[in-house]
Amino acid sequence: MRPTVQANVESGLRASLSSRNSSGLIIREEQPRNLEFPFDRLDTYFTPVESFYIRSHNSAPTLQRESYRLSVEGAVKNPFTITYNELKRLPAKTSVATLECAGNSRVFLVPQRQGAQWELGAVGNAEWTGVPLATLLDRAGTTGEAREVVLEGADRGRPVEPPIPPEPISYSRSVPLDKALDDVLIAYAMNGVDLPPDHGFPVRAIVPGQYGMASVKWLIHIHVLEEHFQGYWQTTDYAYWDEVDGMLVRRPLSEIKLKSEIARPGTFEVVPKGQLYTVYGAAWCGKGEVVTVELTTDGGQTWVAANFLDPIQPHVWRRWSYDWKTPDHPGTHILMSRAKNAAGESQPDKHDERYGSYVVDHILPIEVVVQ
């Protein structure tokens, strides 16, 4: 790794070793709560609820089942409000989806960027149970001009990125109507248990294939719009500049980019020389399917194919492994993995600066010591 990258990662590693909660999650921010899954502990297809990373933009609101209400309004023919118990009586669906924070792996960026210094663990995979958003929209009856669906949470606060709103605002994101009618889930359970408060109790959205900021927690309002949503978290933050016909256009972040991460060995781990060591990791993408993961143990000079441990499933990670015969002589080695999808696309070699401190999807170097 370049010295500047190494310094960033070493700083993040020191923080992760010194600051963990009772469940072993790495504390990136105390308030609002932003906690990271120690990615070197990856060993199961489903991330345990207590180990799933926590990303919050504001303090968690206190909501009760008995008084909970979810409204569906806007460009609809039959606006309505539904209670928690009424929602649970509707036909349920269970889906598996991997969520990744758009800032995951930010610690690898050079120069260091503002924001939570996530390493590799702002990602997790779970089984989500709830009601398809399409069921609620069908009941409401969207108008012919409807084009986007805004998901609004009960949490409120003042963002830190300029321009800063003069008053606290709700956390809100939108998804295109066709996505809303496809696979978005209004979830009340993860891995078979009720959502914990930090994961959106009593109800949250799950938007498969999109970065985690789209899966709004503590959901209380669904607004159907006939125009593009211009909210803060859609256009100021979690957005990037794109160029169209020589003009800069602001676009919201959406699909999770193709990515592979090495869980073990961990950064700066010492591994024994002259022995078999199982390198272990996971790969995912929001659009398409991961079909290949390759690994290099010599800094990119040669690449070998890893073995998948999980089948192909849209919007879900695939764990992989490779048995590495470590060198017989002590030394430092750079390990990297790269994923490819069914369309033949591969991870980039460097970060796309259009995304600022987000979408860290390039090949990440993991330095290990053989001795």
C-alpha positions as CSV (number, residue, x, y, z in Angstrom):
1,M,0.0,0.0,0.0
2,R,1.1,3.6,-0.6
3,P,2.2,5.2,2.7
4,T,-0.8,7.5,2.8
5,V,-3.2,4.6,2.4
6,Q,-1.4,2.7,5.1
7,A,-1.6,5.6,7.5
8,N,-5.3,5.9,7.0
9,V,-5.9,2.2,7.5
10,E,-3.6,2.0,10.5
11,S,-5.6,4.9,12.1
12,G,-8.9,3.2,11.5
13,L,-7.5,-0.1,12.8
14,R,-6.3,1.5,16.1
15,A,-9.8,3.0,16.5
16,S,-11.5,-0.4,15.9
17,L,-9.3,-2.1,18.4
18,S,-9.8,0.4,21.2
19,S,-13.5,1.3,20.7
20,R,-16.1,-1.5,20.6
21,N,-19.5,-2.0,22.1
22,S,-20.8,-4.9,24.1
23,S,-21.6,-6.9,20.9
24,G,-18.2,-6.3,19.5
25,L,-19.2,-3.8,16.9
26,I,-16.7,-1.1,16.1
27,I,-17.9,2.4,17.3
28,R,-17.4,4.9,14.5
29,E,-19.7,7.5,16.1
30,E,-21.4,7.5,19.5
31,Q,-24.3,9.9,18.5
32,P,-25.9,9.3,16.2
33,R,-25.0,5.6,16.5
34,N,-22.8,4.4,13.7
35,L,-21.3,1.0,14.4
36,E,-19.3,-1.3,12.1
37,F,-19.3,-5.1,11.8
38,P,-15.7,-6.4,12.3
39,F,-15.5,-7.8,8.8
40,D,-12.7,-10.3,9.8
41,R,-15.4,-12.1,11.8
42,L,-17.4,-12.9,8.6
43,D,-18.3,-16.6,8.7
44,T,-22.1,-16.9,8.0
45,Y,-24.4,-16.2,5.0
46,F,-26.7,-14.2,7.2
47,T,-25.2,-11.6,9.4
48,P,-26.4,-12.0,13.0
49,V,-28.8,-9.2,14.0
50,E,-26.5,-8.2,16.9
51,S,-23.5,-8.0,14.5
52,F,-25.2,-6.1,11.6
53,Y,-23.7,-2.7,11.1
54,I,-25.7,0.3,12.3
55,R,-25.9,3.5,10.2
56,S,-28.0,6.4,11.7
57,H,-28.3,10.0,10.5
58,N,-30.1,11.2,13.6
59,S,-30.9,9.9,17.1
60,A,-33.3,6.9,17.0
61,P,-36.9,8.0,17.6
62,T,-39.0,6.2,20.3
63,L,-41.9,4.5,18.5
64,Q,-44.5,2.2,19.9
65,R,-46.4,-0.6,18.2
66,E,-49.8,0.5,19.6
67,S,-49.5,4.1,18.4
68,Y,-47.6,3.5,15.2
69,R,-49.1,4.8,11.9
70,L,-47.8,4.6,8.4
71,S,-49.4,7.0,5.9
72,V,-49.6,6.6,2.1
73,E,-50.4,9.9,0.3
74,G,-49.5,12.2,-2.5
75,A,-50.2,11.3,-6.1
76,V,-52.7,8.6,-5.2
77,K,-56.4,8.1,-5.6
78,N,-57.1,6.7,-2.2
79,P,-54.7,8.0,0.5
80,F,-54.8,6.0,3.7
81,T,-53.1,5.3,7.0
82,I,-52.3,1.9,8.3
83,T,-51.4,0.6,11.8
84,Y,-48.7,-1.8,12.8
85,N,-51.1,-4.6,13.4
86,E,-53.0,-4.0,10.2
87,L,-49.7,-4.1,8.3
88,K,-48.8,-7.4,9.8
89,R,-52.2,-8.9,8.8
90,L,-51.4,-8.3,5.1
91,P,-49.8,-11.1,3.1
92,A,-46.1,-11.1,4.0
93,K,-43.0,-11.7,1.9
94,T,-39.5,-12.7,3.0
95,S,-36.5,-11.6,0.9
96,V,-32.7,-11.8,1.3
97,A,-30.8,-8.6,0.6
98,T,-27.3,-7.3,1.3
99,L,-27.2,-3.7,2.6
100,E,-24.0,-1.7,2.2
101,C,-23.4,1.9,3.4
102,A,-22.4,4.1,0.5
103,G,-19.4,5.2,2.6
104,N,-18.1,1.7,3.3
105,S,-14.3,1.5,3.0
106,R,-13.9,5.3,3.2
107,V,-10.8,4.8,5.3
108,F,-9.0,3.6,2.1
109,L,-9.4,6.9,0.3
110,V,-6.5,9.3,-0.1
111,P,-6.5,12.0,1.0
112,Q,-8.6,11.1,4.0
113,R,-12.2,12.3,3.7
114,Q,-14.7,13.6,6.2
115,G,-17.3,11.2,7.5
116,A,-17.3,8.0,9.5
117,Q,-14.1,6.2,8.8
118,W,-15.6,2.8,7.8
119,E,-13.1,0.0,7.0
120,L,-14.7,-3.0,5.5
121,G,-17.7,-3.8,7.7
122,A,-20.4,-1.3,6.9
123,V,-22.1,-4.1,5.0
124,G,-24.3,-7.0,6.0
125,N,-26.7,-9.6,4.7
126,A,-30.0,-10.5,6.2
127,E,-33.4,-12.1,5.6
128,W,-36.1,-9.4,5.7
129,T,-39.8,-10.0,6.3
130,G,-42.6,-7.5,5.6
131,V,-45.2,-6.3,3.1
132,P,-44.3,-5.5,-0.5
133,L,-44.5,-1.7,-1.1
134,A,-46.5,-2.6,-4.3
135,T,-49.3,-3.9,-2.1
136,L,-49.7,-0.6,-0.4
137,L,-49.4,1.4,-3.6
138,D,-52.0,-0.9,-5.3
139,R,-54.4,-0.1,-2.4
140,A,-53.7,3.6,-2.7
141,G,-54.0,3.6,-6.5
142,T,-51.2,5.8,-8.0
143,T,-52.1,8.4,-10.5
144,G,-51.1,8.2,-14.2
145,E,-48.5,11.0,-13.6
146,A,-46.8,9.3,-10.6
147,R,-43.1,8.9,-11.1
148,E,-41.3,8.6,-7.7
149,V,-42.0,7.4,-4.2
150,V,-40.6,9.2,-1.2
151,L,-39.8,7.2,2.0
152,E,-39.8,9.3,5.1
153,G,-38.5,8.3,8.5
154,A,-39.5,9.5,11.9
155,D,-36.0,10.7,12.8
156,R,-35.2,14.4,12.5
157,G,-32.0,16.4,12.7
158,R,-29.8,19.0,11.1
159,P,-27.3,17.6,8.5
160,V,-23.7,18.6,8.7
161,E,-22.9,19.0,5.0
162,P,-23.5,22.5,3.6
163,P,-25.9,23.9,2.6
164,I,-27.3,23.2,6.1
165,P,-31.0,23.6,6.5
166,P,-32.1,26.3,8.9
167,E,-34.3,23.8,10.8
168,P,-34.2,20.1,11.6
169,I,-35.4,17.9,8.7
170,S,-36.7,14.3,8.4
171,Y,-34.6,11.7,6.8
172,S,-36.1,11.0,3.4
173,R,-35.1,9.3,0.2
174,S,-37.0,8.4,-3.0
175,V,-37.1,5.5,-5.4
176,P,-38.5,5.4,-8.9
177,L,-42.0,4.2,-9.2
178,D,-41.0,1.1,-11.2
179,K,-38.5,0.1,-8.5
180,A,-41.2,0.7,-5.8
181,L,-43.6,-1.6,-7.6
182,D,-40.9,-4.2,-8.1
183,D,-39.1,-5.5,-5.0
184,V,-39.1,-2.8,-2.3
185,L,-40.2,-4.3,1.0
186,I,-41.8,-2.5,4.0
187,A,-40.1,-4.7,6.6
188,Y,-40.9,-5.4,10.3
189,A,-38.5,-8.3,10.9
190,M,-34.9,-9.3,10.1
191,N,-33.6,-12.8,10.4
192,G,-36.9,-13.9,11.8
193,V,-37.1,-11.4,14.7
194,D,-38.7,-8.0,15.2
195,L,-36.6,-5.1,14.0
196,P,-34.4,-3.8,16.9
197,P,-34.7,0.0,17.5
198,D,-31.3,0.7,15.8
199,H,-32.5,-1.1,12.7
200,G,-35.7,0.8,12.3
201,F,-38.3,-0.6,14.7
202,P,-41.2,-0.9,14.2
203,V,-41.0,-0.6,10.3
204,R,-38.4,0.2,7.8
205,A,-38.0,0.1,4.0
206,I,-35.7,-2.4,2.3
207,V,-34.6,-1.4,-1.2
208,P,-32.7,-4.4,-2.6
209,G,-29.7,-3.5,-4.8
210,Q,-29.4,0.1,-3.7
211,Y,-27.0,1.5,-1.1
212,G,-28.2,1.4,2.4
213,M,-29.3,5.0,2.6
214,A,-32.3,4.1,0.4
215,S,-33.6,1.6,3.0
216,V,-35.2,4.3,5.3
217,K,-35.6,3.3,8.9
218,W,-38.4,4.2,11.3
219,L,-40.7,4.7,8.3
220,I,-43.8,6.7,8.9
221,H,-44.7,8.4,5.6
222,I,-44.9,7.2,2.0
223,H,-45.3,10.1,-0.5
224,V,-46.0,9.5,-4.2
225,L,-44.7,12.3,-6.4
226,E,-45.4,13.4,-9.9
227,E,-41.9,15.0,-10.1
228,H,-38.4,14.2,-9.1
229,F,-37.8,14.5,-5.3
230,Q,-35.5,17.3,-4.4
231,G,-34.9,16.6,-0.7
232,Y,-31.6,17.2,1.0
233,W,-30.7,13.5,1.3
234,Q,-31.4,13.1,-2.4
235,T,-29.6,16.0,-4.0
236,T,-27.2,17.5,-1.5
237,D,-25.9,14.5,0.3
238,Y,-25.8,11.0,-1.2
239,A,-25.6,12.5,-4.6
240,Y,-22.9,13.1,-7.2
241,W,-22.1,15.2,-10.3
242,D,-22.6,13.5,-13.7
243,E,-21.7,15.1,-17.1
244,V,-24.4,15.0,-19.8
245,D,-23.6,16.7,-23.1
246,G,-21.0,18.9,-21.5
247,M,-23.4,19.9,-18.7
248,L,-23.1,18.9,-15.0
249,V,-26.1,17.1,-13.7
250,R,-26.7,16.3,-10.0
251,R,-27.8,12.6,-9.6
252,P,-28.7,10.6,-6.5
253,L,-26.6,7.6,-5.6
254,S,-28.5,4.4,-6.2
255,E,-27.3,0.9,-7.2
256,I,-24.6,-0.8,-5.2
257,K,-21.4,-1.1,-7.3
258,L,-19.7,-4.4,-8.0
259,K,-17.3,-5.1,-5.1
260,S,-15.2,-7.8,-3.4
261,E,-13.6,-7.6,0.0
262,I,-11.2,-9.8,1.9
263,A,-12.3,-10.7,5.4
264,R,-9.3,-12.9,6.4
265,P,-6.5,-12.3,6.7
266,G,-7.2,-8.9,8.2
267,T,-5.1,-5.8,7.5
268,F,-1.6,-6.2,9.0
269,E,-2.3,-9.7,10.2
270,V,0.7,-12.0,10.7
271,V,0.3,-15.4,9.0
272,P,2.6,-18.4,9.3
273,K,5.1,-19.1,6.5
274,G,5.1,-22.2,4.4
275,Q,1.5,-23.3,5.3
276,L,-2.0,-23.4,3.8
277,Y,-4.0,-20.3,4.8
278,T,-7.7,-20.0,3.8
279,V,-8.3,-16.5,2.4
280,Y,-11.9,-15.7,3.0
281,G,-14.2,-12.9,1.8
282,A,-17.4,-11.9,0.1
283,A,-18.5,-10.1,-3.1
284,W,-21.7,-8.4,-4.1
285,C,-23.3,-5.9,-6.5
286,G,-26.6,-4.2,-6.8
287,K,-27.2,-4.8,-10.5
288,G,-26.4,-8.0,-12.3
289,E,-24.8,-11.0,-10.7
290,V,-21.3,-11.8,-9.3
291,V,-19.9,-14.7,-11.4
292,T,-16.2,-14.5,-10.7
293,V,-13.8,-13.5,-7.9
294,E,-10.1,-13.5,-8.4
295,L,-7.4,-13.2,-5.8
296,T,-3.8,-12.0,-6.0
297,T,-1.3,-12.6,-3.2
298,D,1.7,-10.8,-4.9
299,G,0.3,-7.3,-5.4
300,G,-1.4,-7.9,-8.7
301,Q,1.3,-9.7,-10.7
302,T,-0.8,-12.9,-10.9
303,W,-4.4,-13.7,-10.2
304,V,-6.2,-16.9,-9.4
305,A,-9.9,-17.8,-9.2
306,A,-11.5,-18.1,-5.8
307,N,-14.2,-20.7,-4.9
308,F,-17.7,-19.5,-4.2
309,L,-19.5,-20.8,-1.0
310,D,-22.9,-19.4,-1.9
311,P,-25.1,-19.6,-5.0
312,I,-26.0,-16.7,-7.3
313,Q,-28.9,-14.6,-6.0
314,P,-29.7,-11.0,-7.1
315,H,-28.8,-8.3,-4.6
316,V,-27.1,-10.8,-2.2
317,W,-23.5,-11.3,-1.4
318,R,-21.6,-14.5,-2.3
319,R,-18.9,-15.6,0.2
320,W,-15.8,-17.0,-1.3
321,S,-12.5,-18.7,-0.3
322,Y,-9.1,-19.6,-1.6
323,D,-6.4,-21.9,0.0
324,W,-3.2,-19.9,-0.2
325,K,0.2,-21.7,0.2
326,T,2.1,-19.0,2.0
327,P,5.7,-18.3,1.0
328,D,8.5,-20.2,2.7
329,H,10.3,-17.0,3.4
330,P,9.2,-14.1,5.7
331,G,8.1,-10.9,4.1
332,T,5.2,-8.5,3.5
333,H,2.6,-9.3,0.9
334,I,-0.3,-7.3,-0.6
335,L,-3.5,-9.3,-1.1
336,M,-6.3,-8.0,-3.3
337,S,-9.5,-9.5,-4.7
338,R,-11.6,-8.4,-7.6
339,A,-15.1,-9.4,-8.7
340,K,-16.6,-9.7,-12.2
341,N,-20.3,-9.8,-13.1
342,A,-22.3,-11.6,-15.7
343,A,-21.9,-8.7,-18.1
344,G,-18.1,-9.0,-18.0
345,E,-17.6,-5.9,-15.9
346,S,-14.8,-5.8,-13.3
347,Q,-14.0,-3.7,-10.4
348,P,-12.0,-0.5,-11.2
349,D,-8.4,0.0,-10.1
350,K,-9.0,3.4,-8.5
351,H,-11.7,5.5,-6.9
352,D,-14.0,7.5,-9.1
353,E,-13.7,11.0,-7.7
354,R,-17.1,12.0,-9.0
355,Y,-18.5,10.2,-5.9
356,G,-16.4,12.1,-3.4
357,S,-16.3,10.1,-0.1
358,Y,-18.8,7.6,-1.3
359,V,-18.9,4.4,-3.6
360,V,-15.5,3.0,-2.6
361,D,-15.7,0.1,-5.1
362,H,-12.2,-0.1,-6.4
363,I,-9.8,-3.0,-5.6
364,L,-8.6,-2.7,-2.0
365,P,-5.1,-3.7,-0.9
366,I,-4.8,-5.8,2.3
367,E,-1.2,-5.9,3.6
368,V,-0.2,-9.0,5.5
369,V,3.1,-10.2,7.1
370,V,4.4,-13.7,6.5
371,Q,6.7,-14.9,9.2
